[in-house]
Amino acid sequence: METPEASMHVFDAAIALSKHDDNTYTGHTSAAYGNMVGPFGGVIGATLLNAVMCHPDRLGEPLSLTVHYAAPIADGSFSVHARAVRTNRSTQHWFIELIQAGEVAAFATAVTAIRRDTWSATDAAFPHVPPADSITPTPAIPAAAWTACYDMRFIDGGPGTPDTGGHPSQSRLWIRDQPSRPLDFLSLSAICDAFFPRIFVRRPKWVPIGTVTLTTYFHASATQLAAQGNSPLLGVARALHFGKGFFDQSAEVWNADGVLLAATHQVVYFKE
C-alpha cells in the first residue's frame, strides 16, 4: 500500500512540516534536493515559508521573503519556529528560524499582505526569447541532485550553451518543476533560487561558493499563480558586481504571457 509521503510530489515531501505547536514544526532534509554541500537553498527557503503558510495566524499572501543561510545544514531532521512579530491592518511581519543540533542554521523574515486592486505597471522588459518547446532540456548535474527536480531549458548562460554576446553573467532559461507541479508561492520561492551562481557563468572556473542571504519579492497573487498551472516560467538572472569574496545576483521570473511573477536578489560568498 502506498504511503501518503510516497504519493506526494517530491517537492511537497521535501518541504513537509509536522506541527508540534502553533509556532513550532519539525521537518527533514530531502536527498532529492541535495546540493554539492548540504541541501539546495531554494528548498530550505520554501520550507521556512511553509511554516508561515501553515500558521493559523497568517494574514494574507506572501509579499516578500528574506532567507539568511547562517550555517551549513546537515542531512537529517530539524525544527522550524515561526512567529508573527507584528500584525497591521493589511500587512504582517514574520520571523522564522530553522534549528538543528540546538543551533540556528538558517533564519528568515517574511511579510504577508492582503492585496488590493490598484494602479499597476511593469517597467522591467519581458525579453524576446524562443518558446520553451523549441529548446532541448539541459541534463541534470550529477553532483547537484536538486537539478534533476527541474526541467531547465537554457537560451543562454547555461552549461554548454553558446555566448550570445549579451550580459557576460546573464542566463535566460525556461524552468518548471520536474515532475510537473502546479505553481504556488512555495514552489515559486524555490525556483527563485534555482539560478546557478553567476560566478560560474562569468568565469569558466569552479570555486567554493555559498549563498549568504536571498530576498524574493512576490509580485503575483495566489490567483495568478493558480492560473499559471504547470506551464514553464522564464527566468532571467545576472550579476552586478564581484569582489572581495562576495558577489550579488538579481533575477526575474516571468510567465509566458510576459507577466512578472517575482523578482529576487542575493549575496553569495566565494573563495579563490
N, C-alpha and C positions, 0 to 999 in steps of 0.2 A: 504494500500500500504506500502511495506517495505521501511524504510528509509535507506540511504546509511550507516549510523552508524550501523543499525541493521544487515546489510548484511556483515559487516566487521568481520574478525576474531577477537576474544576477545582481543588478544594481540595487533593487529593493532589499534583497537579502544582505547586501554589503552595508547598507546604512540602517538596517533594522535596529530598533532600540526596545528594550524591555523596561517597563515602568517600575521603578522602586517606590517613588512617591511623586507628588505633583511637580517637584523640581529636579528629581534625580532619575537617571535612566542608566541602563547598562548595555554595552554593545561589544562587538568583537570584530577584529580586522578580517578582511577577506583576501584569500590567496588570489582570487580572480583580479583584484585591483592592486596587486603588489607592484612596487616600483623597484628600481635598481637598489635603493636603500629605503626600507620601510614601505608603507602604503602610499598609493597615489594621493597627493594632496587634495585633489578635487573631491574625492570620495570622503575624505576627512572633513572638509568644509561642509559637504552636503549632510554628513552625519550630525554636525553641530547645528546646522539649520533645521534638521529634522526634529531636534529636541524642542525647538521653538514651535514648529508646526504641530507637534503633538501636545503642546502645553495647553491645559484647559483655560488659561487666562489670556491666550493670544488675541490681540486685536488686529484685524485687517490682514493684509498680504505683505510678503517681504518687499521692502524697498531697497535696502542695502545690507550687505554682509561683509564684514572685515575679519579675516582669519589671521591670527598670528601663530606661526609654527615655532613654538618655543624650544622644543627638544625633539630628538628622534623618537618616533613612535614604534614600539616593538610589536611584532606579531603576537596577538593574544587579546585578552579581554581588557576593557577599560570602563570607566563610568563617565557620564556626562551630566553636568549640573547646569541648569538654565533657570534664570530668574529675570523677571521684568523689573528693571530698576526705576523706570518712570513711565507712567501712562498718562497721555494727554487726550484731548478730545478726538484727535484723528491720527495721532502717532504714538508708537510705543517703543521703548528702548530696552534692549536686552543685553545681558552679559552671560556668556556660555563658556564653560571650562571642560576640557577633556582631561581626566585624571587617570594616570597609570602608575602603578607601583607607588602610590601615595604622593605623587608629584604632578604638577600641571605640565602636560606635554604640548597642549595647544589650547588657545582660547580665542574667543570671538566676541565681537559686538555686532548686533543686528538692529535694524529698525524695521518695524512693520507699520503699515499705514492703511487707512481707509481711503481709497482712491475715488476722486470725484471728476466728473466730466468738466474739462476746462479747455481753453485755447491750447493748441499744441503745434509744434513744428519740429522738424529734424534738420539740423544744419549739417550733420555728417552725410557724406555722399555714398550711396549704395554703388559698389563697383560693378563695372561691366565684366562679367565672367561667363564662361561656358556653363551649361546646366550640369547638374550632378551626374545624370545618367550618361553623359558623354565622356566621363573621366574614369579611368580604371582605379579601383580601390588600392590603397597603399598597404602592403603586407605589414602585419604586426611586428614589433621589435621583440625578439625572444627574451631579452634581458629586462624588459619592462612589460610585465604581464598585462597591465591595465590597457595597453594599446590594442589588445585583442577584443576589448569591450566596446570599441568604437569602429564604425565604418568611416574611414578618413579618405577623402579624395582630394589630393593636393593639386592646386592650379599652379602655384609656385611656392618656393621656400620650404619644400618638404624633402624627405630623404630621396635622393636620386632624381629630383625634379630640376629642370634647367633654370638658370637665372634668366628672368625675363627683362632684366635691365631696370627694374623698379627700385623701391626702397631696399637697401642692402640687407636689412634684417627682417624684411616682411615675409609673412606667409599668408596665403589665401587658400582656404580649403572648405569643402563641403563635409559636414560631420553629423553623425547621429549615433544613438546608442545601438549596440550590436550584442544580442538580438534587438530588433527594433522595439521601441517602447514609447508610449505617448508622452509628450513633453510636459513637464511641470516645473515648479520652482526648484525642486531638489535636483532633478537631472540637469536643468539649465545651469545651476550653480556649479556642478561638476564639470560640465562642458566648458565653462568659462576658464577652467584651469587645465584644459586638455591641449593647450598650445605648447609645443616643445620650447625649451628655454632658448631665447633669442641668440644667445652667445654661440649656440651650435649652428645657427643659420648664418650668423655674421662671420664666423671663422670655422673652417673645417678641422677643428681640433677638440678633443674631449678633455674637459676639466671637471673636477668635482663642483657641483652646484647644489643649492637648496633654496627654495622659496622661504623668505623671511616673513613677509606679510602680503596678503592678497585682498583687495577690495572689489566687490562686484556690485554694480548698480542695476537693479531690475527696472526696465522701462515698460514692460508689458504687464498686463493684468492676467489673473488666472483664466479669465475667459479667452483672452487672446492666445494664451499658451495651449489651452484645450483645443482651440481651433487649429493649431499647428499639427496636432496628431503626432505621427511618427515621421513626418517629412524631414528631409535633411536641412540643416542650418548652414549658413555661410559664415565662416569665421575669418576675421582679418586681424593679424597681430603684427606688432612692430616694436622695436626698442627705441628709446630716446637717447640714452647715454650709458656708456660702460666706463668704469674706472674705480680705482681704489678698493677693489674687491667686491663691488656691487654693481648691478645694473637694474634698470627698470624696464618693464614692457607693458604695453597697452594693447587692448583687443576690443573688437566689436563682434557681436553675434547678431546676425540678421536672419529673417526668414526669406524664402524665395521671392516673396512679393515686395521686398525692399523695406520691410518694417524692422526697425532697430529694436531688438528684444532685450538686450543687455549690453553693458559696457564694463570693462574690468581693467584694473591696473595693479601691478605687483612689483615688489622689490625682491631681487634674487641675489644671494651670496655666491661668489665664485672664487675658486682658489687656483692660482697658477702653479 
